[in-house]
């Protein structure tokens, strides 16, 4: 004889292992949220082990299940018992039963056997699967959400690729710009993921985009106004806008100076705290010709792509010595509290 432990021969202490007691079986079933029920062909309770269907049925022997279980549960169980008795076979099924704390789901196994006085009886094992069902439903919801967000992200990447290719003169120029924008999106995505896709704070988003090009982000960028909580879509697109502004500033603006800095402010639109807000980026430019700065600047992303994605508006103003970018962000882009 091969034991579970792999040792050959009879178990120590005798020729036969002791059978588990009814108490041990009942406690084991309770640990997994289940119980056992013996019924005759008339659906009367013969014996009970544990708490089947989360009910104490120890003193219900001899009674019909319709008198002891919720009506819908009893009726479902009667149909399964009928099939098991008619076919003299085992059966697995799932039924619902209304409990004290709401609807519960059970996985049941029915086994027919001969009764002592003739006829047949059915042994039912019931395991509560409510929590597992809830977890499975949550997982399906999350997978659908991941698929939806992945499609949105791919659509953004495709749009970025199209815009980058349209304004790139060479393959090398395209690859350099496209790589930078994808890395910008990756930085924003990291922030979003760290909050379980609830969104991210505006100040964190700024720092994440600036530190990729400037060593001392805290000195290089002066931020004023509230720290908005942005939803994932707004964070990704606003991160792209900030990337364009930072790259341009590093090349032509104040961030090209090791001691230079830019100003970013956030204020309510028209003074209404509950409506849209305006993000404004201001900086002084170097003495390079304005037409060169405008030609190399990602104005398409700033003036069309980002505001369209946020259902907002934007204005980019580039003068001889100053750049100002103003983006209206509607209230629908802010993350909601759980």
Buried (B, 14 or more C-beta within 10 A) or exposed (E): EEEEEEEEEEBEEEEEEEEEEEEEBBEEBBEEBBBBBBBBBEBBBBBBBBBBBBBEBEEBEEEBBBEBBBEEBBEBBBEBBEEBBEEEEEBEBEBBBBBEEEEBBBBBBBEBEEBEEEEBBBBBBBBBBBEEBEEEEEEEEEEEEEEEBEEEBEEBBEBBBEBBEEBBEEEEBBEEBBEBBBEBBEBBBEBBEEBEBBBBBBBBBBBBBBBBBBEEBEEBBEBEBEEBBBBBBBBBBBBBBBBBBBBBBBBBBBBBEEEBBBBBBBBBBEEEEEEBBBBBBBBBBBEEEBEEBBEBBBBBBBBEBBBEBBEBBBBBEBEEEEBBBBBBBBEEBBBEEE
